[in-house]
Amino acid sequence: MEFPEKVNKIKTVRPETLEFIILYNQLKGRAFTGNAQLAEVLGFNSPSSITEIIKSRQNIDPEKFRIFKEKYKDFISGNVYVPVTQASKIAEGIPMYEITATASGVEVYNDINDTTPVGRMNFPGIEDCDFALPVWGHSMYPYLENGCWVALKVIHDKKILPGEVYYIEWGDYRMYKRLLLGNTEDEVVAHSDNTTEMIGNQLKYAPFIIKIADIKKLCLVKDIHKKHNH
């Protein structure tokens, strides 16, 4: 019996699983008729095992993948294109850059181009993201918590969706802000979600105006991986 649709996908899809999924879609109906036949060839007890792999709910066993490629090598070596490099890139995930805050606590981040990745982030939903950065400071609390990791997608055309949270490089500053519509089309309001912390009778993280043309790098926050409390 197949698993219900609500079962979550696995966190890390290995390269051989991605390659298997690509080959499965290309060879189904040509090299084999369906999951029942393929399950028998690979030694699975049920066709549902194939379904679980195709839907990225589990990884394929490397030995079974070897058997699969050996069994259907004549089809694979024909005119079937398998972008293994692309599959491996997706499986590797996006680079994570560990960037520390300044001693003063000002929201300034080092240039990621001068930083070596400390790891890679990989889970469903961030395949189109470019890199991940941590959050330092409390200006975007509770949406972004200090210490959490954020998956970012570079917006090359600088088209801003008002109300969304972005990582921006502006002047000497690199920070996370929620960008709102400004008074003119060429500017936005950099808004901080934390409106509770005060210095005297003024907001500690007051909103300010930024000219869109002055934004050096614009990245949309696509996903957030919050740290766990142990």
Steps between C-alpha positions, in 0.01 A plus 500: 500500500634842407568763764249785527582824319551694823829320576783755500787488256843406623732786591791397276449340159825327404650542150431139399134544597469812283665317211267204550194728491621659175566162340172357629301774327696455178486119487149428629296353217813423300725286718230390744122526507437614855594491867397138550742375236779729618451400864539136405819572305654692790388254767250722680213331684246752376461750212432764765874502575557644154232762564667608822830556318344683205318735736823567692371341819795265523836453330576206279746244630830539306510128421149505356594805294802307368271213401262746333775652283643160415159359403408794276849601382406454134224760537713735709796488262272586207362848454403559861655810656570485870613833653692338785697817571180700539349230719808497720491878529139491618578224748794693643279789603585869526817636667472626857716796599574560869507875547551659839355825628718795587601562859271801514201287402432714194346296221805485277596177327826404335513456126408137425737506205785512753357216706542122466176296529469320834250247371205448269127525554269257325130440551196513269394849396838672472619350172493838326682684780859617462648496851417508870598746772441509875308775677676716755313750711139548594366764262284250306373307802270305517507423126878446500656385824860561594708199394258349247608425144329651196491367142533789254427547131683780319263742322705629210240736352434665840126451465369527855183341633379748763459340841750218445820459703831544320871485570646822361846639451480876513786741554727338760210309649373149445174424674158335500202729460135488397473730200188714465387747235661841524355837408646471150560208264877524535512443874388253765455507875729263691281383786599296807245258643624561854294799611518429874855599587534869576781744577333766707182582312635395160504167321836324524451368146331790327399472131701692242490582129726331244536590134457182297792604278726505807432133585809305397354153558139399549410150619155371581458296817356171373526274805604511864670227701460592864746369755378233740503542875677208669 
